[in-house]
Amino acid sequence: MPQCPHCQTEYQLGQRYCSECGSFLLHPEEGDTFCPQCGVRVSSRQEFCHECDAALTGEGLKKVEVTPGKATPAEPPPKPAPAPPGLPSWVIGALAGAGIVIIILLIIIFSRPGAPPAPSAPTPPRAEAPAPPPAAPAETLQDQLQKVLSRLREAQLKKNITELMSLYSTSFPNYDQKRKEALTSWENYDYTNLVFTVDKVQALDANNALAWVTWYMDIRNRNNQELTSATQGYQVRFVQEMGEWRIRELKEVL
């Protein structure tokens, strides 16, 4: 079986993403792209890394000519300069004698009546307080909704029904039926991979928003071990309840 180029985990032919590290497993025609933070290979359509959650907009989508997982060797530190040769002992003795003579002369001068006061030591400059660190940028609406979808993805992969249903509003149509459908699906199928992209976000008001989301799924039938892939788009309506965004409604889109 082929292996993931990033973590060497074996995968099925046709699988899009590694189930262990989230690395993109297909080779697009325009060339491979990698996460600039952790080096995992990613799809050009991804908006964040499935391994380290780094944003993949702007510079994150450039083609990177590096080998994922391989660190660049550090440059060796510069060699220290050779120490200067020591002074002859007679020079050191002469300098020490001259220093003693100077000290005696200073004592005589400043002990005479009316001698000028010794100059005061200069006041050291006051250290400036370090500038405060820049404030972190505020989360956008898309960032907040993407976090909800990331939690939904983890709940599906781990088959955590409590976490899954906590992401749906209690006013979600057929809330109990949704719970039963999820449990039935988990009995018959396993997600070998599940990723999404947020294609568009629209704020309706302070507590309601729409998002157009595309899911990419690799599913294995638990009865015959058959592996299938699917892509499905949704228009997702979010509502803010008790300070958290939850899914209020789902509509399939082509």
Residue pairs with C-beta under 8 A, 6 or more apart in sequence:
1 10
1 11
1 12
2 10
2 11
2 13
2 25
3 9
3 10
3 11
4 10
4 11
4 18
4 20
4 21
4 23
4 25
5 23
5 41
5 68
6 18
6 21
6 23
6 39
6 40
6 41
6 68
6 69
7 18
7 20
7 21
7 23
7 69
9 18
9 19
9 20
9 21
11 18
11 19
11 25
12 192
12 218
12 227
14 227
14 229
15 25
15 192
15 193
15 218
15 227
15 229
16 24
16 25
16 26
16 43
16 193
16 195
16 216
16 218
16 229
17 23
17 24
17 25
17 50
17 193
17 195
17 216
17 218
18 25
18 193
19 192
19 193
21 40
21 50
21 51
22 40
22 49
22 50
22 51
22 195
23 40
23 41
23 42
23 50
23 51
23 68
24 33
24 40
24 41
24 42
24 43
24 46
25 41
26 43
28 43
28 44
30 44
31 63
32 41
32 63
33 41
33 42
33 43
33 44
33 61
33 62
33 63
33 64
34 40
34 41
34 42
34 63
34 64
34 66
34 68
35 41
35 42
35 49
35 51
35 52
35 54
35 56
35 60
36 54
36 59
36 60
36 62
36 64
37 49
37 52
37 54
38 49
38 51
38 52
38 54
39 64
39 66
39 67
39 68
39 69
39 70
40 49
40 50
40 51
40 52
40 68
41 68
42 49
42 50
42 56
44 61
45 197
46 56
46 195
46 197
47 55
47 56
47 57
47 146
47 197
47 198
48 54
48 55
48 56
48 146
49 56
49 60
50 195
53 150
54 60
66 72
109 115
110 118
141 201
141 203
141 209
142 198
142 201
142 211
144 245
145 198
145 201
145 209
145 211
145 236
145 238
145 245
146 198
148 167
148 238
148 245
148 246
148 247
149 196
149 198
149 211
149 213
149 236
151 163
151 167
152 164
152 167
152 247
153 194
153 195
153 196
154 160
154 163
155 161
155 163
155 164
155 167
156 164
156 182
156 191
156 194
157 191
157 194
159 186
161 179
161 182
161 183
164 179
164 182
165 175
165 178
165 179
165 182
167 246
167 247
168 175
168 178
168 246
168 247
169 239
169 241
169 246
169 247
169 248
170 241
171 239
171 248
172 178
172 246
172 247
172 248
172 249
173 249
187 222
188 221
188 222
188 223
189 219
189 220
189 221
189 222
190 219
190 220
190 222
191 217
191 218
191 219
192 218
192 219
192 220
192 227
193 216
193 217
193 218
194 215
194 216
194 217
194 218
195 215
195 216
196 213
196 214
196 215
196 216
197 213
197 214
197 216
198 211
198 212
198 213
199 212
199 213
199 214
199 233
200 211
200 212
201 209
201 210
201 211
201 212
202 209
202 210
202 211
203 209
204 210
206 240
207 239
207 240
208 237
208 238
208 239
208 240
208 248
209 237
209 238
209 245
210 235
210 236
210 237
210 238
211 235
211 236
211 238
212 233
212 234
212 235
212 236
212 253
213 233
213 234
213 236
214 231
214 232
214 233
214 234
215 231
215 232
215 233
215 234
216 229
216 230
216 231
217 229
217 230
217 231
217 232
218 227
218 228
218 229
219 227
219 228
219 229
219 230
220 226
220 227
220 228
221 227
221 228
232 252
233 252
233 253
233 254
234 250
234 251
234 252
234 253
235 250
235 251
235 253
236 247
236 249
236 250
237 247
237 248
237 249
237 250
237 251
238 245
238 246
238 247
238 248
239 245
239 246
239 248
240 246
